[in-house]
Amino acid sequence: MYQNKPYFMTNPKWYYYDPSDGEKGYKLTPEAPLEAQKSYDEFYAEHSYTDENGNKWVCD
């Protein structure tokens, strides 16, 4: 769990929030550099899991 903002959230030009997406609310913009993309992937890897039926769940 993050105590501070993940790296991809340090620049508002790199991400936006999409409330209509039930799986991942945060989305990256094309301006996000590779380091921000890695941070984004790590953020959602730590906040999600797959159950025994193969359903992916994202925790807030």
N, C-alpha and C positions, 0 to 999 in steps of 0.2 A: 504494500500500500504506500502511496506517495504522501509524504508530509509536505512537500513543496510541489509546485507545478511541474509536470513532466516537460522535458525540453521543447517538444513541439508546441506547447502552449505559451512559450516565452515570447513569441512574436505573433500578434493577431493576424498578420498577413498570411500565415501558414495554415490556419485552420478556421473552421466555422462550425456552428452547431445546427444540425438538421433534426428537429423534433419529430419529423414524420418517419424517421428510420428507427424502428424498434430494436434493431440489433446493435448498431453503433451510432450514437448521437453525434459524436464529433467526426468531422471529415477533414481531410487535408486538401489544401489548394495546390494547384500546379507550382506555386512558388516555394513550396516546402522543400528544403534541401535534404540530401540523403540522411544526414544525422537526425533531422526532425522525423523523417519517415521511419527510421529505426526506433526512435523514441515512441512514436505512435504505435508501432507493432508491439513493442514491449508493454506499453500501457494496456492495450486490449488483451494481450496474452495473460497478464496478471489479474485482469478483471473478468475473465471468462472461463468457462469450463464446458466440457461435453459430457452429457450423461450417458448411461448405459445403452440408450436407444439411438445415440448419435445426434441428439439435439444439442445445439450450441446455445448456451445461456451467457448473457453478459450481466454482470453485477454492477450496481451503481455504487 
